[in-house]
Amino acid sequence: MYLTFDDGPHPVYTPQMLDVLARYGARATFFVVGSLVEAYPGTTQRIVDEGHTLGNHTWNHEALGGLSREEFDETIGRTQALLSRWGSTCLRPPYASMDASTRDWAAEHGLTVFTWDTSPKDWLQVSAQDISQHIVDYARDGVIMLLHDGGGDRSQTVVGLDSALSQLSRRGYRFEPLCT
């Protein structure tokens, strides 16, 4: 199962997510926003140091569908310049917003586009119980789960993730990074 986190790094919630992941020996992919990587380099380094991988999530969380080539290259290229030292080769378009050029232009930056299979929609401020139940209910081999470590109050996500990983770990699930 692939756990992915969008919209960070966040100085409060990303470390909490990392603590939960460490407790269960889980590894994940964090799709990070370039401006936040620049603001919180220590948190970003901790993600990598603990065995997780990074993916490009644009400079300022821009929707990629409809961007000009120049705008696309700016937001992706600027972020990729920060992430390249960690070998990042993945891109997740915010909101899954893409157009006919997105995958080709991403490939020219050496990036593969990934979206997700399911999400508890934690950006809607759902309860920890609902988040946990969704993760458990939709757990399957190879499923890509979208969660968030930034972009708002993620305290419920932290608690829900902990509960879900406790249950799924007992069932023998392994959690590996999507992007390697």
C-alpha positions, 0 to 999 in steps of 0.5 A: 500500500502506498501512503502519500501526503500532499501540501507540506512540509508543515512545521507542526503536522509533518513531524507528527506524521513522521512520528506516526509512520516511524512507529509502524515502520511505514515509509511514504511519499511526500508531494511537497510544495517548493515554497514550503521546502524552501521555508522548512528545509530541516523538515524536508531533510527529516522526511528523506533521512527517515526513508521516505521519498519526495515528489514535486507538487509545484511551487505554490500549489498551482493547478497545472491544467491550462498553464502556459509552457512558461508557467509550467516550467517555472513552477515545476522547474523551480521546485525540482531545482530544490528537490533534485538533490534528493533524486525526486522523479515524481510529480503530483498535480495539485487537484489532479489538474492536468491538460493534454500537455501535462504528462509530456512537459513533466517527462521533459523535466524527468518526472512521472505524473502520479495521482491517487486511487482513493482519499479520506478527503481529509482536507474537508476536516473530517473526523479522525475516525472517518479518516481511519475507517476510510484508510482501513476500508480501502486498503489493498495491495498497490492502492495509492492513498492520498492524505495531507500533511499541510494546507490546514489543520491536519490534527485529525489526519495524524490521529486517524493515520495512527489508528489505521496503521495500528490496525493494518500493521496487525493485518500484515500490510506494508507501506512503501514509498510510491516514488523511489 
